[in-house]
Amino acid sequence: MTDNYRDRVISKSHLTSYTFCPLQYKKIYVDKSVVQDENYAMVTGTRFHEFADTFMQIAHEYRPADWENFIHPDFTDSERDMISWFIDMERRRLIALDCDLDLWKPVFCEKTVINEELGIGGTIDRLDRFGSGYCIVEYKTGKSVYKPSLQKEIGFYKYLLSTVPDYADYQIVMGMVINPRVRQIELLKPSYESTILKLIQKCQDVRNGGEVIPTCSESKMAICSCKCSIEESGLYNKSVSGKKESD
């Protein structure tokens, strides 16, 4: 899949943006009036994803004791710390599986899945075997792990896979978030399908010209890439209106 599917479909990033603020979603993904600049954290995240993708596909061909040889000298000190932790974690996971490489190896890595009819798609970092079912694995390199948002991401991917015949038989029972920056692993239950369907519908409504109600707050505006004006955000409209009524 070489074309930019992100211009055609709703992805988990769309749902995350809409949940944060519908106005942000409209500006970034519908109007395309806001471009998110690539920063150091995004570059680091991309480099880690690329390493993890390659490592998980070929590591089984090498002795686990030699896996540190995959760490290239071009990595920065912080990247080497993240990768060293990740390698050690995967080696311990292999031991916990009685060194069964067939169970340890992912079903797939960095798989782009698209349902053109429904207009949804995305690239899943990894799919692992998990007990009698399967586990969607997501890599994150942010400063924290925000579970409610990540549960929606896992839920979106679970629903997406269920709608594509090639993957519909995969019984997704769990999600796993691996964050090497904070050295954290979280097992998460996917959000309910009904929750995901509602969010997809809301995103589609905005794309079709539906009403957009900002959910701006002072704390959100401090970190939001949209840099909305006070008037645009409607942040103080309610308090001003209430004051007039009381007068």
ZINORSUL-V837129 format. One record per helix or strand of 2 or more residues. SS is the DSSP state (@ for helix, = for strand). FROM is the first residue (numbers start at 1). LEN is the number of residues. Records with the same first field share a line. If there is no record, write none. Layout:
# ZINORSUL-V837129
SS: FROM-LEN, FROM-LEN
This chain:
# ZINORSUL-V837129
@: 5-3, 12-9, 22-9, 40-22, 64-7, 77-20, 101-4, 147-16, 193-15, 218-6, 230-4, 237-10
=: 108-8, 120-11, 133-7, 172-8, 184-5
